[in-house]
């Protein structure tokens, strides 16, 4: 499950649930939660009061990167530099 939330001191809450930050924008961060359904409900309830912007929860999932970083471009660029 991916959650896009308003960034403040929410990294601490994410750490408690063993979630990881996968993207950071100017006014939001995207965290990845891999857990049983009960923990997912719990973190959503905990973060709801801070403003969840988007949730994607099943199969192959994606959210827009707020940072604007294109990792595919960076991978290609790294290969060009090595050559």
C-alpha positions as CSV (number, residue, x, y, z in Angstrom):
1,X,0.0,0.0,0.0
2,X,1.3,3.5,-0.8
3,X,0.0,6.6,1.0
4,X,0.7,10.2,0.1
5,X,0.5,12.3,3.2
6,X,1.3,15.9,4.3
7,X,4.9,16.0,5.5
8,X,5.6,17.2,9.0
9,X,6.7,15.0,11.9
10,X,4.9,12.0,10.3
11,X,8.1,10.1,9.6
12,X,8.1,9.1,13.2
13,X,4.7,7.6,12.9
14,X,5.8,5.8,9.7
15,X,8.8,4.4,11.6
16,X,6.6,3.0,14.3
17,X,4.7,1.0,11.7
18,X,7.9,0.0,9.9
19,X,6.9,1.9,6.8
20,X,9.4,3.6,4.6
21,X,9.5,6.9,2.9
22,X,9.7,6.4,-0.9
23,X,9.3,10.0,-2.1
24,X,9.5,13.5,-0.6
25,X,8.0,16.6,-2.1
26,X,7.9,20.2,-0.9
27,X,4.6,19.6,1.0
28,X,4.1,15.9,1.1
29,X,5.8,12.6,1.5
30,X,4.9,9.2,0.1
31,X,5.3,6.2,2.4
32,X,5.2,2.5,1.6
33,X,3.5,0.2,4.1
34,X,3.9,-3.6,3.9
35,X,1.9,-5.2,6.6
36,X,-1.1,-7.2,7.5
37,X,-4.5,-5.6,6.9
38,X,-5.0,-4.7,10.6
39,X,-1.8,-2.7,10.6
40,X,-2.7,-0.9,7.4
41,X,-6.1,0.1,8.9
42,X,-4.3,1.3,12.0
43,X,-1.8,3.5,10.2
44,X,-4.5,5.0,8.0
45,X,-6.5,5.9,11.1
46,X,-3.4,7.4,12.7
47,X,-2.5,9.4,9.7
48,X,-6.0,10.5,8.6
49,X,-6.0,13.4,11.0
50,X,-2.9,14.8,9.3
51,X,-4.4,14.6,5.8
52,X,-4.0,11.6,3.5
53,X,-4.0,12.9,-0.1
54,X,-4.0,9.5,-1.9
55,X,-4.1,5.8,-1.2
56,X,-3.2,3.0,-3.5
57,X,-3.6,-0.5,-2.0
58,X,-3.6,-3.4,-4.4
59,X,-1.7,-5.1,-7.2
60,X,0.9,-3.1,-9.1
61,X,0.4,0.4,-7.7
62,X,1.8,3.9,-8.4
63,X,1.4,7.5,-7.2
64,X,2.8,10.6,-8.9
65,X,6.3,11.5,-7.5
66,X,6.0,15.0,-5.9
67,X,9.7,15.4,-6.0
68,X,9.7,15.2,-9.8
69,X,12.6,12.7,-9.8
70,X,12.5,10.3,-12.7
71,X,14.5,7.3,-11.6
72,X,14.4,5.7,-15.0
73,X,16.1,8.8,-16.4
74,X,18.7,8.7,-13.7
75,X,19.5,5.0,-14.4
76,X,20.0,5.8,-18.1
77,X,22.2,8.8,-17.2
78,X,24.3,6.7,-14.9
79,X,24.9,4.2,-17.8
80,X,25.9,7.0,-20.2
81,X,28.4,8.3,-17.7
82,X,30.0,4.8,-17.3
83,X,30.5,4.4,-21.1
